[in-house]
């Protein structure tokens, strides 16, 4: 985890590695989004050419191209993340913490096939490696990090009750009760 020093009371970014479950949830969000888009494409083709076998045969490469473009363009964008990763505060960087290029994002996308062909063990590596990298991250030289904010110089909020509080009609302390003289 990386920490940055700051002036007391200022917020700064803390970077941590994204764990397996958070990454899985982000991938499920992205898959649901892509599934909706691909179903729309299939429905459009079915409406325009209901009995055209060539049109149906072209759906698989179009679907693969849509998935590749989505992941590669989003992860190499200034945000460095897909919609699922953005929702969970994750982003993709190179091994030094810098944004990745389109070429590296493309390599990372296609290397996910290798992670899948290893009986999904390449994906499960993210749960056990020190930097939470899946096989395709190791091969592509990428990291998936979490965006966290922290405040410099302030302790975490306390769960203790305040010394005094406003009960609606007067200032009271936790030990005092209403109606006592």
Secondary structure, DSSP 8 states (H G I E B T S, - for coil): -B-----TT-EEEEEEE--HHHHHHHHHHHHHHHHHHHHHHHHHHHHH-TT-HHHHHHHHHHHHHHHHHHHHHHHTSTT-S-HHHHHTTEEEEETTS-B--HHHHHHHHHHHHHHHHTTTHHHHGGGTSTT---HHHHHHTEEEEEEEEEETT------S--SEEE-SSSEEETT--TT--
